[in-house]
Amino acid sequence: MIEVANPGFVASVAESDKGWVAVGTGEAGKPAIWRSEDGEAWEPVRNLPAPAGPLGRVVAGGPGFIASGSISSTDFGTPFVWTSADGTSWSKVTLPGAEEGGSILGILPLAGHVVLAGSSGPPDTSQAAVWISPDSTTWTRLLLGGDFADQPLVVGDRLVMIGGARDPRRGRVWTSADGATWSAGEDPPELAGAYLWDLEMIGGKLVASGANWNEETSHGSPAIWTSPDGAAWTLAYDGPCCGIIQGIGSSGAGAWGFSLTEAQTTVVYQMTGGSWTLAGMIEGFDGDAWRVAQTTTLGLVVTGRKANGTGVILVPPSH
């Protein structure tokens, strides 16, 4: 367990040849960015752009790093994006439609352009949306229908992206050849009631995590779905109520998933031999795990916060 800051909540972390960057929330709920040369020792980044709200995502890409967050208001959040060449000096991006409300949930840097995924518009009329840019400076917004989109992913010669609707909850999968046009097709029946949160390629299959929602009880059970192609899906794990598997990732010969339950405790899921099982709690960790990231130096890591308010990066054991 690597301690980043106290107080702090580490929502996301990224590593590149320019070092490490972690983003999240710092003292008094203010946005925070921390930088490290080795992923072990961290220092806060000063003089962040304004106005701003909590940061939720960061990836290595564009000019160096791309981060996103949301400024909260009484009615809805306003998404924003910052870019940095070195992780220390950050600039604000002008995002089309940001003033209408919405969120940025996924960031995918590609050769020659960047794709952002999320939602656009106030809560009662929001749509799934992507923003694309050839240079991380000039952006175009595409509205896709549905309520939100998340986690675009490169799969062979195309892009696959998950998302769906919140009321009633259902999962949706979009595909694209270039990031500029997207097609959803029919909603997979296996994802009826799915509230999708993360998408990864693990063991040659698409693996999506989230919650299997029960409209009658208004609760979700932690769930994982797999697909060979993004079209046909299989429910690979459906756990007991209640929680959402927020992050998944491969580590050595297997994979891990992490769920924050309604009791604000973190539960671990493990995949071995293609099967997912409940593995229990994280030993020595009493806080909230939030997102998963793949790094070169430390392999799979998980971001979050200890119960005492210290933002941390967790490194699961290798298989």
Secondary structure by P-SEA (a helix, b strand, c coil): ccccccccccccccccccbbbbbbbcccccbbbbbbccccbbbbbcccccccccccccccccccbbbbbbbbcccbbbbbbbbbccccbbbbbbccccccbbbbcbbbbcccbbbbbbbbccccccccbbbbbccccbbbbbbbccccccbbbbcccccccbbbbccccbbbbbbbccccccccccccccccccccccccccccbbbbbbbbccccccccccbbbbbcccccccccccccccccccccccccccbbbbbbccccbbbbbbbcccbbbbbcccccccccccbbbbbccccbbbbbbccccccbbbbcccc
